Amino acid sequence: MTNSELVVDLRGQLIETLDDFWDAVSEPCGLWFGRNLDAWSDTIETRGISEVFDSHDSLIVHVDQRGLFSGHGQEADVLAGLFDGEQNRLVVHGLP
């Protein structure tokens, strides 16, 4: 570990579905995984999936509060709940 944060800034990207989210995080995190909530949970909790991901102590994902993250969907709530708020954080930014 490098004692650093892996910051994935997805602001400005419209993420309507979980598939859009998987597409958006896969490349910057160097991930190939099952593209489902269980696989994502395993990935961020246990690591061991990607050299890029594993070389950082924490993951911070920034998204806009729209589409999937507009506050009206169960999938977004479940996804957000997988981030522990300490080592792994999802930051949802309101639109101006």
Backbone as CSV, one residue per row, in Angstrom:
resi,resn,N_x,N_y,N_z,CA_x,CA_y,CA_z,C_x,C_y,C_z
1,MET,0.833,-1.184,0.000,0.000,0.000,0.000,0.879,1.249,0.000
2,THR,0.368,2.283,-0.625,1.133,3.517,-0.720,0.646,4.597,0.235
3,ASN,-0.309,4.241,1.111,-0.871,5.215,2.026,-1.434,6.399,1.265
4,SER,-2.212,6.094,0.234,-2.780,7.141,-0.592,-4.223,6.814,-0.937
5,GLU,-4.870,7.812,-1.488,-6.257,7.671,-1.902,-6.332,7.495,-3.415
6,LEU,-7.168,6.590,-3.839,-7.522,6.470,-5.251,-8.813,7.253,-5.406
7,VAL,-8.744,8.370,-6.118,-9.902,9.233,-6.306,-10.426,9.031,-7.724
8,VAL,-11.693,8.653,-7.803,-12.363,8.469,-9.085,-13.450,9.533,-9.153
9,ASP,-13.236,10.527,-10.016,-14.165,11.653,-10.114,-15.063,11.451,-11.333
10,LEU,-16.298,11.092,-11.076,-17.255,10.832,-12.143,-18.229,11.991,-12.326
11,ARG,-17.941,13.118,-11.677,-18.817,14.281,-11.854,-18.790,14.705,-13.312
12,GLY,-19.947,15.087,-13.804,-20.075,15.472,-15.204,-20.499,14.313,-16.084
13,GLN,-20.397,13.101,-15.568,-20.855,11.926,-16.316,-22.253,11.568,-15.831
14,LEU,-23.164,11.369,-16.765,-24.499,10.951,-16.380,-24.494,9.450,-16.176
15,ILE,-24.751,9.046,-14.962,-24.767,7.635,-14.609,-26.210,7.287,-14.278
16,GLU,-26.851,6.613,-15.222,-28.269,6.297,-15.087,-28.511,4.932,-14.439
17,THR,-27.588,4.000,-14.630,-27.792,2.623,-14.196,-26.540,2.099,-13.499
18,LEU,-26.679,0.957,-12.853,-25.496,0.318,-12.272,-24.497,-0.056,-13.356
19,ASP,-24.966,-0.472,-14.526,-24.035,-0.774,-15.620,-23.209,0.449,-15.996
20,ASP,-23.838,1.625,-16.002,-23.088,2.859,-16.268,-22.029,3.075,-15.190
21,PHE,-22.387,2.798,-13.938,-21.430,2.945,-12.847,-20.270,1.979,-13.019
22,TRP,-20.563,0.695,-13.307,-19.499,-0.293,-13.515,-18.582,0.141,-14.647
23,ASP,-19.170,0.615,-15.753,-18.360,1.091,-16.887,-17.443,2.227,-16.454
24,ALA,-17.980,3.140,-15.653,-17.226,4.336,-15.265,-16.088,4.035,-14.296
25,VAL,-16.267,3.089,-13.376,-15.225,2.823,-12.379,-14.226,1.761,-12.817
26,SER,-14.572,0.948,-13.784,-13.699,-0.170,-14.163,-12.317,0.267,-14.611
27,GLU,-12.237,1.198,-15.536,-10.933,1.604,-16.065,-10.065,2.324,-15.028
28,PRO,-10.572,3.386,-14.357,-9.687,4.078,-13.407,-9.263,3.215,-12.220
29,CYS,-10.056,2.199,-11.896,-9.704,1.316,-10.780,-8.954,0.075,-11.251
30,GLY,-8.772,-0.064,-12.567,-8.084,-1.237,-13.092,-8.831,-2.519,-12.771
31,LEU,-10.153,-2.457,-12.870,-10.969,-3.581,-12.433,-11.566,-4.385,-13.575
32,TRP,-11.620,-5.639,-13.332,-12.462,-6.549,-14.083,-13.138,-7.378,-13.020
33,PHE,-14.435,-7.259,-12.920,-15.144,-7.972,-11.862,-16.551,-8.286,-12.328
34,GLY,-17.331,-8.936,-11.496,-18.625,-9.478,-11.846,-19.727,-8.491,-12.170
35,ARG,-19.469,-7.206,-12.053,-20.443,-6.178,-12.402,-21.781,-6.381,-11.690
36,ASN,-21.696,-6.643,-10.404,-22.903,-6.719,-9.592,-22.544,-6.241,-8.191
37,LEU,-23.552,-6.013,-7.384,-23.326,-5.434,-6.053,-22.500,-6.343,-5.156
38,ASP,-22.700,-7.644,-5.248,-21.904,-8.569,-4.432,-20.431,-8.515,-4.814
39,ALA,-20.149,-8.500,-6.106,-18.761,-8.437,-6.575,-18.116,-7.114,-6.172
40,TRP,-18.859,-6.013,-6.274,-18.322,-4.711,-5.875,-18.010,-4.705,-4.386
41,SER,-18.907,-5.246,-3.585,-18.689,-5.326,-2.144,-17.414,-6.111,-1.838
42,ASP,-17.254,-7.259,-2.465,-16.039,-8.055,-2.268,-14.804,-7.273,-2.689
43,THR,-14.913,-6.557,-3.789,-13.778,-5.807,-4.329,-13.310,-4.722,-3.375
44,ILE,-14.242,-3.922,-2.863,-13.813,-2.806,-2.025,-13.524,-3.228,-0.591
45,GLU,-14.098,-4.328,-0.144,-13.838,-4.768,1.226,-12.553,-5.579,1.358
46,THR,-12.312,-6.487,0.423,-11.188,-7.404,0.580,-9.999,-7.076,-0.296
47,ARG,-10.229,-6.247,-1.334,-9.182,-5.921,-2.295,-8.659,-7.215,-2.936
48,GLY,-7.433,-7.217,-3.467,-6.877,-8.397,-4.097,-7.379,-8.623,-5.514
49,ILE,-8.031,-7.609,-6.095,-8.645,-7.751,-7.413,-7.827,-7.023,-8.480
50,SER,-7.218,-5.920,-8.124,-6.562,-5.053,-9.092,-5.315,-4.429,-8.482
51,GLU,-4.231,-4.395,-9.243,-3.003,-3.747,-8.767,-3.229,-2.264,-8.519
52,VAL,-3.985,-1.613,-9.397,-4.268,-0.179,-9.232,-5.015,0.038,-7.924
53,PHE,-6.063,-0.684,-7.759,-6.910,-0.554,-6.569,-6.124,-0.916,-5.313
54,ASP,-5.388,-2.006,-5.383,-4.673,-2.517,-4.218,-3.485,-1.654,-3.808
55,SER,-3.004,-0.797,-4.689,-1.861,0.040,-4.349,-2.269,1.305,-3.594
56,HIS,-3.542,1.416,-3.282,-4.056,2.565,-2.531,-4.747,2.079,-1.268
57,ASP,-4.664,2.897,-0.237,-5.302,2.560,1.032,-6.803,2.803,1.024
58,SER,-7.222,3.767,0.240,-8.643,4.099,0.253,-9.123,4.467,-1.145
59,LEU,-10.434,4.368,-1.298,-11.108,4.699,-2.558,-12.141,5.766,-2.272
60,ILE,-12.115,6.818,-3.078,-13.119,7.868,-2.987,-13.708,8.045,-4.377
61,VAL,-15.018,7.874,-4.483,-15.712,8.030,-5.760,-16.638,9.237,-5.635
62,HIS,-16.468,10.206,-6.546,-17.310,11.404,-6.590,-18.301,11.256,-7.730
63,VAL,-19.575,11.513,-7.442,-20.624,11.468,-8.464,-21.538,12.674,-8.288
64,ASP,-22.269,12.990,-9.351,-23.286,14.037,-9.284,-24.590,13.455,-8.764
65,GLN,-25.364,14.287,-8.131,-26.666,13.876,-7.616,-27.701,13.976,-8.736
66,ARG,-27.615,13.029,-9.644,-28.574,12.923,-10.744,-28.519,11.498,-11.273
67,GLY,-29.439,11.162,-12.139,-29.476,9.806,-12.668,-29.622,8.799,-11.545
68,LEU,-28.751,7.812,-11.530,-28.773,6.764,-10.509,-28.708,7.344,-9.098
69,PHE,-28.007,8.453,-8.939,-27.770,9.036,-7.617,-28.690,10.217,-7.300
70,SER,-29.854,10.269,-7.948,-30.785,11.373,-7.714,-31.523,11.246,-6.388
71,GLY,-31.338,10.133,-5.703,-31.945,9.955,-4.392,-33.258,9.214,-4.405
72,HIS,-33.601,8.616,-5.542,-34.904,7.975,-5.645,-34.835,6.490,-5.957
73,GLY,-33.656,5.889,-5.870,-33.563,4.502,-6.291,-32.976,3.578,-5.250
74,GLN,-33.536,2.392,-5.177,-33.060,1.384,-4.233,-31.653,0.912,-4.594
75,GLU,-31.360,0.762,-5.899,-30.021,0.300,-6.297,-28.951,1.262,-5.813
76,ALA,-29.187,2.550,-5.955,-28.205,3.547,-5.511,-28.030,3.489,-3.997
77,ASP,-29.120,3.276,-3.277,-29.031,3.176,-1.820,-28.193,1.968,-1.407
78,VAL,-28.422,0.832,-2.068,-27.653,-0.375,-1.754,-26.184,-0.155,-2.102
79,LEU,-25.918,0.420,-3.282,-24.539,0.698,-3.689,-23.862,1.626,-2.683
80,ALA,-24.523,2.702,-2.322,-23.943,3.657,-1.368,-23.666,2.986,-0.021
81,GLY,-24.522,2.055,0.375,-24.344,1.359,1.634,-23.133,0.446,1.667
82,LEU,-22.612,0.090,0.500,-21.428,-0.768,0.440,-20.145,-0.010,0.747
83,PHE,-20.177,1.300,0.590,-19.032,2.136,0.947,-19.067,2.332,2.458
84,ASP,-17.958,2.079,3.131,-17.953,2.133,4.597,-17.841,3.547,5.152
85,GLY,-17.566,4.524,4.304,-17.454,5.907,4.767,-16.102,6.258,5.341
86,GLU,-15.233,5.271,5.478,-13.891,5.515,6.003,-12.850,5.144,4.953
87,GLN,-12.636,3.846,4.765,-11.660,3.411,3.762,-12.204,3.625,2.349
88,ASN,-13.488,3.453,2.190,-14.129,3.606,0.889,-15.294,4.573,1.025
89,ARG,-15.259,5.653,0.218,-16.293,6.680,0.345,-16.916,6.997,-1.005
90,LEU,-18.230,7.138,-0.989,-18.980,7.635,-2.129,-19.437,9.031,-1.763
91,VAL,-19.031,10.016,-2.559,-19.386,11.411,-2.297,-20.339,11.856,-3.399
92,VAL,-21.574,12.164,-3.010,-22.582,12.596,-3.965,-22.685,14.121,-3.871
93,HIS,-22.409,14.776,-4.998,-22.393,16.234,-5.057,-23.695,16.738,-5.660
94,GLY,-24.298,17.704,-5.000,-25.486,18.363,-5.557,-25.103,19.182,-6.761
95,LEU,-26.033,19.331,-7.663,-25.781,20.144,-8.862,-26.013,21.610,-8.549
96,PRO,-25.239,22.502,-9.176,-25.402,23.934,-8.895,-26.742,24.461,-9.346
